[in-house]
Amino acid sequence: MALESRLRDVENRLELACSRSGRRREDVRIIAVTKYVSTAAAEAVVRQGVTHIGENRWPDAKAKWEALQGQAVFHYIGSLQTNKAKDVVGKFAYIHSLDRESLAEAIQKRAQALELSVPCLLQVNVSGEQSKHGLEPEAVRPFLEKLRKFDRIKPIGLMTMAPHYSDPEETRPVFRALKQLKEELNASSVSDEPLTELSMGMSNDFEVAVEEGATWVRLGTVLVGKEEFKEG
Ligand SMILES: *Cc1c(COP(=O)(O)O)cnc(C)c1O
């Protein structure tokens, strides 16, 4: 399928998921995850009007960032080594994978040097899978309290990855739990500003995530494709 048809297909599915759950389409935004494709392919995505780009490794993202800076907003969605924070802060508008204090310190330090503030999402390991990064749900509140001392970090929401199930319906409890956690944190005002964002849902499970309240879906395979593709 060509990019345009994939985009149309994703749009239809998003619209349907929104209407099934009484949500407004404009409250759900797409991050095109370009980690599997070339710079040319990422540029084609942006030309189609999808201007939020997700990448999970700086060395792979570098050429795309250089080609597309100013035209696209970059989201860092992968696990971030502390010593790589300096490469990412200032280039990526959002970091979706904040999950430990040492990383917060590194982000703060770089943001201070650049005189920026960095909107971050806290990655939560809702499913408890060993292989997944992220804070345990119970650790999110104390972590948010620790973040208060990092004035350059703006916690804006939560991010999770669901396990890969062949039936996406099985991911629903994971997404529901992330939304509930956000609501509990907001009810007790643990951060200065309420958390507004839920980054959840990937190719296999984005419709369920939207039904459960996703504000950002991160779409690689289903939207951008997985190999070099020919335009047209
Ligand atoms: C790769 C990746 C995605 C996109 O994966 P697809 O299943 O291809 O849509 C989303 N989020 C994160 C954190 C990723 O690493």
The ligand as an ORCA input file, in Angstrom:
! r2SCAN-3c Opt
* xyz 0 1
  C       8.743      1.357     17.291
  C       7.891      2.020     18.276
  C       6.574      2.373     17.959
  C       5.910      2.075     16.637
  O       5.794      0.702     16.425
  P       4.771      0.079     15.384
  O       4.277     -1.155     16.037
  O       5.564     -0.191     14.146
  O       3.682      1.059     15.141
  C       5.856      3.035     18.932
  N       6.368      3.339     20.156
  C       7.629      2.995     20.473
  C       8.136      3.344     21.837
  C       8.426      2.330     19.567
  O       9.680      1.995     19.909
*
